């Protein structure tokens, strides 16, 4: 599926497999760019929690489905 990349993306359907491949590509690109810029840095756990809450309330399918 991903020639010359050294990784395999699998899924139950073709759509799920392509989504997995896209996520893998984006994560790989983020890792390479972070290394180029001096390495990745950890995010404060409190900040992580607050960002997750904002995502769940504003952008997730769950909140959209609830009509928020």
C-alpha positions in Angstrom: 0.0 0.0 0.0 2.8 2.4 0.8 5.7 1.7 -1.6 9.2 2.5 -0.3 7.9 3.7 3.1 8.7 0.6 5.2 5.3 0.6 7.0 2.0 -1.2 6.4 -1.4 0.3 7.0 -4.3 -2.1 7.6 -8.0 -1.7 8.2 -11.3 -3.6 8.0 -12.3 -1.6 4.9 -10.4 0.3 2.2 -11.6 3.6 3.6 -10.4 2.7 7.1 -7.0 1.5 5.6 -6.6 4.8 3.7 -7.4 6.8 6.9 -4.8 4.7 8.8 -2.2 5.4 6.1 -3.0 9.2 6.2 -2.6 9.3 9.9 0.7 7.4 9.7 2.0 9.8 7.0 1.0 12.9 9.1 2.6 11.4 12.3 5.8 10.6 10.4 6.0 14.1 8.9 5.4 15.7 12.3 8.2 13.6 13.8 10.6 14.5 11.1 9.8 18.2 11.3 10.1 18.2 15.1 13.5 16.5 14.8 14.6 19.2 12.3 13.5 21.9 14.7 15.4 20.5 17.6 13.2 17.7 18.9 9.7 17.3 20.3 8.9 18.8 23.7 6.4 17.4 26.2 3.2 19.2 26.9 2.1 19.9 30.5 -0.4 17.2 31.6 -2.9 20.0 32.7 -2.6 21.6 29.3 -3.2 18.2 27.6 -6.4 17.7 29.6 -7.7 21.2 28.9 -7.0 20.8 25.1 -8.8 17.4 25.1 -11.9 18.9 26.8 -12.0 21.8 24.3 -11.8 19.2 21.5 -14.5 17.0 22.9 -16.8 20.0 23.5 -16.3 21.9 20.3 -15.0 19.6 17.5 -15.8 15.9 18.2 -18.6 14.0 16.5 -20.1 13.5 19.9 -20.7 17.2 20.5 -21.8 17.8 16.9 -24.3 15.0 17.2 -25.7 16.6 20.4 -26.3 19.8 18.5 -23.9 22.0 20.4 
